[in-house]
Amino acid sequence: MDIVIKLSQFLLSLSLLIILHELGHFIPAKLFKTRVEKFYLFFDVKYSLLKKKIGETEYGIGWLPLGGYVKISGMIDESMDKEQMALPPQPWEFRSKPAWQRLIIMLGGVTVNFILAFIIYIGMAFAYGDTYVANADLKDGVFIENPAMLKAGFRTGDKIISIDGKTVENFDSDMNMNVIMSKHILIERDGKQQTINIPNDFVDQLSKYEKGLLIGIRMPFVVGKISEESENTSLKPKDIIVSLNNQKIKYFDQAKAVLEANKGKTIPAVVLRDLKETPVTVKVSKLGKLGIGVGGLGIESLEKLGYYKISTKEYSFFESIPVGIQKGKDQLVGYGKQLKMIFNPETKAYKQVGGFAAIYNIFPSFWSWETFWSITALLSIMLGVMNLLPIPALDGGHVMFLLYEIISGKKPSDKFLENAQMVGFVLLIALLLFANGNDIYKAIIK
């Protein structure tokens, strides 16, 4: 069932982005009276799953879910229709239109991608608002367990003061990505401030360990599932352990040292059960474990118990517009930084480039519209930016040649464009193989 939910979200998001991107080319092409021969979701290599011709355009769904396309008459694209290009130009063809019209047609797809992302972020601000913990309220610092973070110099209990000189006001969902993209982080530890410099190959170091939060909010020690082998039958699910061996335990991370120091011993403990402190006795295994799973608490429970003040800021429709636009801008800048890291060999971030499996794994195994739209907005930005890369066969490649034509007044020959298209196609196949090869490699070694 989990696979079905993940796959459904993946295909729905991908289909939505592809259709709207291609619609971004289709609409201006029609406005400029340019013939569109095909409009396809996915690729129809050899045959189509569905197809129907309406007017001069064939609409369909292909069987190969690697993207989609619109075939515009008189345009050198992935179809490499040399026979059509050998005929005299016709007034309805792409090549017969003024350069500025062709430029608008080519920029239509990425324009829709960026507009879609901003619309989604505006809608999310209006529908869900912002939920966060004020950084000033994290008086006991944050929880850090990732080995790469520890190696970089972070410790549980650190307070994050600023990231690359920008003061951290709220702890929210963007915190982890901001840390990954940073170079310098100012922290406070034991009342003293110090700067931690993030290593160039930080992304590569992170990949060597289990994925998860780099920085988290410190949580109470909540009893989850109790294994059948556990001797601690005095514990019950949802108990909150607040004392071990007469030592106060406020957070889960504080329990580790106490358990390590009492391996193989039976020690007194106190749990919070139904909001009442209840004394119990627990047996610590020789490995320093209690034989229980760790549970969690919802936002309301954390707030009720006095751990954190959870703030939710709601926005009116008009207030959500600048908030959503700023969110979109931040994500766009953030993705630009990611690309810069990927193309910098020192970071070794290119090792983490993923293909379709990586995108599939972004989606959760449960259905959440908020998560779905958040991922879709980010993927829309990624699709827009990637399509703007100046690689022949991508929109950015066509735009590059059109800008050259507009500036120089000289149109590249069809032969040159055909060769450039082939070079671009080979580059794209190489990138596709590299990205998906990374997915396969990671799956094998893990």
C-alpha positions as CSV (number, residue, x, y, z in Angstrom):
1,M,0.0,0.0,0.0
2,D,2.9,2.4,0.8
3,I,4.3,1.8,-2.7
4,V,1.0,2.6,-4.3
5,I,0.7,5.9,-2.3
6,K,4.2,6.9,-3.2
7,L,3.8,5.9,-6.8
8,S,0.5,7.7,-7.1
9,Q,1.9,11.0,-5.8
10,F,5.0,10.6,-8.0
11,L,3.0,10.1,-11.2
12,L,0.4,12.7,-10.4
13,S,3.1,15.4,-9.7
14,L,5.2,14.4,-12.7
15,S,2.1,14.4,-15.0
16,L,0.9,17.7,-13.8
17,L,4.3,19.4,-14.3
18,I,4.8,17.9,-17.8
19,I,1.4,18.8,-19.1
20,L,1.6,22.4,-17.8
21,H,5.2,22.8,-19.1
22,E,4.2,21.7,-22.5
23,L,1.1,23.8,-22.3
24,G,3.4,26.7,-21.8
25,H,4.8,26.0,-25.3
26,F,1.5,25.1,-26.8
27,I,-0.5,28.2,-26.0
28,P,1.9,30.9,-27.4
29,A,2.5,28.6,-30.5
30,K,-1.3,28.7,-31.1
31,L,-1.5,32.4,-30.4
32,F,1.1,33.0,-33.0
33,K,-0.7,30.7,-35.5
34,T,2.0,28.1,-35.4
35,R,0.9,24.5,-36.2
36,V,1.3,22.0,-33.3
37,E,1.3,18.5,-34.7
38,K,1.5,16.6,-31.4
39,F,0.9,17.2,-27.7
40,Y,2.0,14.2,-25.6
41,L,2.3,13.3,-21.9
42,F,5.2,10.8,-21.8
43,F,7.0,9.6,-24.9
44,D,5.2,7.6,-27.6
45,V,8.2,5.6,-28.9
46,K,6.8,3.3,-31.6
47,Y,3.2,3.4,-30.1
48,S,0.9,5.3,-27.8
49,L,-1.3,4.2,-25.0
50,L,-3.9,6.7,-25.9
51,K,-4.2,9.2,-28.8
52,K,-6.9,11.4,-30.4
53,K,-6.6,13.9,-33.2
54,I,-8.5,17.2,-32.7
55,G,-8.1,19.6,-35.5
56,E,-4.4,19.7,-36.6
57,T,-3.1,18.4,-33.3
58,E,-2.7,14.8,-32.1
59,Y,-3.2,14.6,-28.3
60,G,-1.9,11.4,-26.5
61,I,-0.3,9.6,-23.7
62,G,2.9,7.6,-24.4
63,W,4.2,4.6,-22.7
64,L,7.7,5.8,-21.7
65,P,7.3,8.1,-18.6
66,L,10.5,10.1,-19.1
67,G,8.8,13.4,-19.9
68,G,6.6,14.8,-22.6
69,Y,6.6,17.0,-25.6
70,V,4.9,19.1,-28.2
71,K,5.9,18.7,-31.8
72,I,5.8,22.1,-33.5
73,S,5.9,22.2,-37.3
74,G,9.1,23.6,-38.8
75,M,11.1,23.3,-35.6
76,I,14.3,21.3,-35.2
77,D,13.6,19.3,-32.1
78,E,14.0,15.8,-30.7
79,S,11.9,14.3,-33.6
80,M,14.7,15.3,-36.0
81,D,12.2,15.5,-38.8
82,K,14.7,16.3,-41.7
83,E,12.1,15.6,-44.4
84,Q,9.9,18.4,-43.2
85,M,12.8,20.8,-42.8
86,A,14.0,20.0,-46.4
87,L,10.7,21.4,-47.8
88,P,10.2,25.1,-48.4
89,P,9.1,27.0,-45.2
90,Q,5.4,27.4,-44.7
91,P,3.7,30.4,-43.0
92,W,2.4,28.2,-40.2
93,E,5.8,26.8,-39.3
94,F,8.0,27.7,-36.4
95,R,10.9,28.7,-38.6
96,S,8.8,31.2,-40.5
97,K,7.9,33.2,-37.4
98,P,9.8,36.3,-36.2
99,A,12.6,35.5,-33.7
100,W,10.8,37.3,-30.9
101,Q,7.7,35.1,-31.3
102,R,9.9,32.0,-31.4
103,L,11.7,33.1,-28.3
104,I,8.3,33.5,-26.4
105,I,7.2,30.1,-27.6
106,M,10.5,28.5,-26.3
107,L,10.3,30.4,-23.0
108,G,6.7,29.4,-22.4
109,G,7.4,26.1,-20.7
110,V,9.8,27.4,-18.0
111,T,7.7,30.5,-17.5
112,V,4.7,28.2,-16.6
113,N,7.0,26.2,-14.3
114,F,8.0,29.2,-12.3
115,I,4.5,30.7,-12.2
116,L,3.1,27.4,-11.1
117,A,5.6,27.2,-8.2
118,F,4.8,30.7,-7.0
119,I,1.1,30.0,-7.3
120,I,1.5,26.8,-5.2
121,Y,3.5,28.6,-2.5
122,I,0.9,31.4,-2.4
123,G,-1.9,28.8,-2.1
124,M,0.0,27.0,0.7
125,A,0.6,30.2,2.7
126,F,-3.1,30.9,2.5
127,A,-4.3,27.3,3.2
128,Y,-1.8,26.2,5.8
129,G,0.0,29.3,7.1
130,D,3.4,28.9,8.7
131,T,4.1,26.7,11.7
132,Y,7.4,27.2,13.5
133,V,9.2,27.4,16.9
134,A,10.8,30.8,17.6
135,N,14.6,30.2,17.7
136,A,14.7,32.2,21.0
137,D,12.4,29.6,22.6
138,L,14.9,26.8,22.0
139,K,16.6,27.5,25.2
140,D,18.3,24.1,25.5
141,G,19.5,24.1,21.9
142,V,18.9,21.6,19.2
143,F,19.3,17.8,18.7
144,I,22.2,16.7,16.5
145,E,23.1,13.0,15.9
146,N,24.2,12.9,12.3
147,P,27.9,11.8,12.2
148,A,28.7,14.3,9.5
149,M,27.3,17.1,11.6
150,L,29.3,15.9,14.6
151,K,32.4,15.7,12.5
152,A,31.9,19.3,11.3
153,G,31.9,20.4,15.0
154,F,28.2,20.5,16.0
155,R,26.9,19.1,19.3
156,T,23.5,18.5,20.8
157,G,22.6,21.5,22.9
158,D,24.1,24.0,20.4
159,K,22.0,27.1,19.7
160,I,22.0,28.1,16.0
161,I,22.5,31.9,16.0
162,S,23.0,32.7,12.3
163,I,23.6,31.0,9.0
164,D,26.0,32.8,6.6
165,G,25.5,36.0,8.5
166,K,21.7,35.8,8.4
167,T,20.1,35.7,11.9
168,V,17.9,32.6,12.4
169,E,14.6,33.8,13.8
170,N,12.5,30.7,13.5
171,F,13.2,26.9,13.5
172,D,11.2,25.6,10.6
173,S,11.2,23.1,7.8
174,D,13.9,25.0,5.8
175,M,16.5,24.8,8.6
176,N,18.2,21.6,7.4
177,M,18.5,22.7,3.7
178,N,19.8,26.1,4.8
179,V,22.5,24.3,6.8
180,I,23.5,22.1,3.9
181,M,23.8,25.1,1.6
182,S,25.8,27.2,4.1
183,K,29.5,28.0,4.5
184,H,29.6,29.5,8.0
185,I,27.3,28.9,10.9
186,L,27.4,30.9,14.2
187,I,26.4,28.8,17.2
188,E,26.2,29.4,21.0
189,R,27.5,26.6,23.2
190,D,27.8,26.9,27.0
191,G,27.1,30.6,26.8
192,K,29.9,31.3,24.3
193,Q,29.6,31.9,20.6
194,Q,31.7,30.3,18.0
195,T,31.7,29.9,14.2
196,I,31.7,26.5,12.5
197,N,33.0,26.4,9.0
198,I,31.1,23.9,6.8
199,P,33.6,21.7,4.8
200,N,33.4,21.8,1.0
201,D,32.6,18.1,0.7
202,F,29.9,18.3,3.4
203,V,27.2,17.0,1.0
204,D,29.4,14.0,0.1
205,Q,30.0,13.3,3.8
206,L,26.2,13.4,4.6
207,S,25.6,10.8,1.9
208,K,27.7,8.2,3.7
209,Y,25.2,8.0,6.6
210,E,21.5,7.3,6.9
211,K,19.3,10.1,5.6
212,G,17.3,12.1,8.0
213,L,17.2,15.4,9.8
214,L,20.6,17.1,10.3
215,I,19.2,19.3,13.0
216,G,16.1,18.6,15.0
217,I,14.2,19.9,18.0
218,R,15.1,18.0,21.2
219,M,12.2,15.7,22.1
220,P,11.2,14.0,25.4
221,F,11.8,10.2,25.8
222,V,8.5,8.8,24.9
223,V,8.0,5.0,25.1
224,G,6.8,3.5,21.8
225,K,6.4,-0.2,21.0
226,I,7.8,-2.6,23.7
227,S,9.5,-5.6,22.2
228,E,8.4,-9.1,23.3
229,E,12.0,-9.8,24.6
230,S,12.0,-6.7,26.8
231,E,12.0,-7.2,30.5
232,N,10.6,-3.8,31.1
233,T,6.9,-4.7,31.5
234,S,6.5,-1.9,34.0
235,L,6.6,0.6,31.0
236,K,3.6,1.3,28.9
237,P,3.4,2.9,25.4
238,K,3.1,6.7,25.6
239,D,4.9,6.8,29.0
240,I,7.4,9.8,29.1
241,I,10.5,8.9,31.0
242,V,11.5,11.9,33.1
243,S,14.0,10.3,35.5
244,L,16.6,7.5,35.3
245,N,18.6,6.3,38.3
246,N,17.6,9.5,40.1
247,Q,18.9,11.7,37.3
248,K,16.4,14.1,35.7
249,I,15.7,13.3,32.0
250,K,14.1,16.1,30.1
251,Y,15.1,15.1,26.6
252,F,15.6,11.7,24.9
253,D,19.3,12.5,24.1
254,Q,20.0,12.8,27.9
255,A,19.1,9.2,28.5
256,K,21.9,7.7,26.5
257,A,24.7,8.6,28.9
258,V,22.7,7.3,31.9
259,L,21.9,4.0,30.2
260,E,25.5,3.6,29.1
261,A,26.7,4.1,32.7
262,N,24.2,1.5,34.0
263,K,24.6,-1.4,31.5
264,G,23.2,-4.7,32.9
265,K,21.8,-3.0,36.0
266,T,18.2,-2.6,37.3
267,I,17.7,1.1,38.1
268,P,14.8,3.2,39.4
269,A,12.9,5.5,37.0
270,V,10.0,7.9,36.9
271,V,7.6,8.1,34.0
272,L,4.9,10.7,33.3
273,R,1.8,8.6,32.7
274,D,-1.6,10.3,32.2
275,L,0.1,13.6,33.3
276,K,1.1,12.0,36.7
277,E,4.6,11.0,37.8
278,T,4.8,7.3,38.4
279,P,7.8,5.5,39.9
280,V,8.9,2.3,38.1
281,T,11.9,0.0,37.9
282,V,13.7,-0.7,34.6
283,K,16.3,-3.2,33.5
284,V,19.1,-1.9,31.3
285,S,20.6,-4.5,28.9
286,K,24.3,-5.2,28.5
287,L,24.1,-3.0,25.4
288,G,22.7,-0.1,27.3
289,K,19.2,-0.5,25.9
290,L,15.7,-0.8,27.4
291,G,14.3,-3.0,24.7
292,I,11.7,-0.4,23.7
293,G,10.9,1.6,20.6
294,V,10.9,5.4,20.8
295,G,7.6,7.1,20.3
296,G,6.7,10.7,19.5
297,L,4.4,13.4,20.6
298,G,2.2,15.7,18.6
299,I,2.6,19.5,18.5
300,E,-0.3,20.0,20.9
301,S,1.1,17.6,23.5
302,L,4.6,19.2,23.3
303,E,3.0,22.6,23.9
304,K,0.8,21.3,26.7
305,L,3.7,19.8,28.5
306,G,5.6,23.0,28.3
307,Y,8.4,21.9,26.0
308,Y,7.9,24.4,23.2
309,K,5.6,27.2,22.2
310,I,4.4,26.3,18.7
311,S,3.5,29.3,16.6
312,T,1.2,29.2,13.7
313,K,0.8,32.3,11.6
314,E,-2.2,32.5,9.3
315,Y,-2.4,34.8,6.3
316,S,-5.3,36.4,4.5
317,F,-5.5,35.9,0.7
318,F,-3.7,39.1,0.0
319,E,-1.2,38.6,2.8
320,S,-0.3,35.2,1.4
321,I,0.8,36.7,-2.0
322,P,4.1,38.3,-0.8
323,V,4.7,35.4,1.6
324,G,4.3,32.9,-1.2
325,I,6.4,35.0,-3.6
326,Q,9.2,35.2,-1.1
327,K,9.1,31.5,-0.4
328,G,9.4,30.9,-4.2
329,K,12.3,33.2,-4.5
330,D,14.1,31.5,-1.5
331,Q,13.6,28.1,-3.1
332,L,14.8,29.4,-6.5
333,V,17.9,30.9,-5.0
334,G,18.4,27.7,-2.9
335,Y,18.2,25.4,-6.0
336,G,20.6,27.7,-7.8
337,K,23.1,27.2,-4.9
338,Q,22.6,23.4,-5.2
339,L,23.4,23.5,-8.9
340,K,26.5,25.6,-8.2
341,M,27.6,22.9,-5.7
342,I,27.0,20.1,-8.2
343,F,29.2,21.8,-10.8
344,N,31.9,22.4,-8.3
345,P,34.1,19.2,-8.2
346,E,35.5,20.2,-4.7
347,T,32.1,19.6,-3.1
348,K,31.7,16.1,-4.6
349,A,28.0,17.0,-4.7
350,Y,27.7,15.5,-8.2
351,K,27.8,12.1,-6.5
352,Q,24.3,12.8,-5.1
353,V,22.7,13.7,-8.4
354,G,19.7,11.4,-8.7
355,G,17.2,10.3,-11.4
356,F,13.7,9.2,-11.3
357,A,14.2,6.9,-8.3
358,A,15.5,9.8,-6.3
359,I,12.5,11.9,-7.2
360,Y,10.2,9.0,-6.3
361,N,11.8,8.6,-2.9
362,I,11.1,12.3,-2.0
363,F,7.4,11.5,-1.7
364,P,6.2,10.1,1.6
365,S,4.5,6.7,2.0
366,F,1.4,8.5,3.4
367,W,-0.9,10.9,1.6
368,S,-0.6,14.6,2.6
369,W,-1.7,17.3,0.3
370,E,0.5,19.8,2.0
371,T,3.6,17.7,1.5
372,F,2.5,16.8,-2.1
373,W,2.1,20.5,-3.1
374,S,5.3,21.5,-1.4
375,I,7.3,18.8,-3.3
376,T,5.5,19.6,-6.6
377,A,6.3,23.3,-6.2
378,L,10.0,22.5,-5.7
379,L,10.1,20.1,-8.6
380,S,8.5,22.7,-10.8
381,I,11.3,25.1,-9.9
382,M,13.9,22.4,-10.6
383,L,12.3,21.6,-14.0
384,G,12.2,25.2,-14.9
385,V,15.9,25.8,-14.0
386,M,17.1,22.6,-15.6
387,N,15.3,23.4,-18.9
388,L,17.0,26.8,-18.9
389,L,20.5,25.3,-19.0
390,P,22.1,26.3,-22.3
391,I,22.2,22.7,-23.7
392,P,21.0,22.1,-27.2
393,A,17.8,19.9,-27.1
394,L,16.7,21.8,-24.0
395,D,14.6,24.9,-24.0
396,G,17.7,26.8,-22.8
397,G,19.7,25.7,-25.9
398,H,17.0,26.9,-28.3
399,V,16.8,30.2,-26.3
400,M,20.6,30.6,-26.6
401,F,20.5,30.3,-30.4
402,L,17.5,32.6,-30.7
403,L,19.2,35.3,-28.6
404,Y,22.3,35.0,-30.8
405,E,20.0,35.5,-33.8
406,I,18.2,38.5,-32.3
407,I,21.5,40.2,-31.3
408,S,23.6,39.4,-34.4
409,G,20.8,39.5,-36.9
410,K,22.1,36.2,-38.3
411,K,20.1,33.0,-38.1
412,P,22.1,29.7,-37.5
413,S,21.8,27.3,-40.4
414,D,19.4,24.3,-40.2
415,K,22.4,22.0,-40.6
416,F,24.1,23.7,-37.6
417,L,21.0,23.4,-35.5
418,E,20.6,19.7,-36.4
419,N,24.1,19.0,-35.4
420,A,23.7,21.0,-32.2
421,Q,20.5,19.1,-31.4
422,M,22.3,15.8,-31.8
423,V,25.1,16.9,-29.5
424,G,22.6,18.1,-27.0
425,F,20.6,14.9,-27.2
426,V,23.8,12.9,-26.5
427,L,24.6,15.1,-23.5
428,L,21.1,14.6,-22.1
429,I,21.3,10.9,-22.5
430,A,24.6,10.9,-20.7
431,L,23.2,13.0,-17.9
432,L,20.1,10.7,-17.7
433,L,22.3,7.6,-17.5
434,F,24.6,9.3,-14.9
435,A,21.7,10.4,-12.6
436,N,19.8,7.1,-12.8
437,G,23.1,5.2,-12.6
438,N,23.7,7.0,-9.3
439,D,20.3,5.7,-8.1
440,I,21.2,2.2,-9.0
441,Y,24.6,2.4,-7.4
442,K,23.2,3.7,-4.1
443,A,20.5,1.0,-4.1
444,I,23.1,-1.7,-4.6
445,I,25.7,-0.5,-2.0
446,K,23.0,0.2,0.6
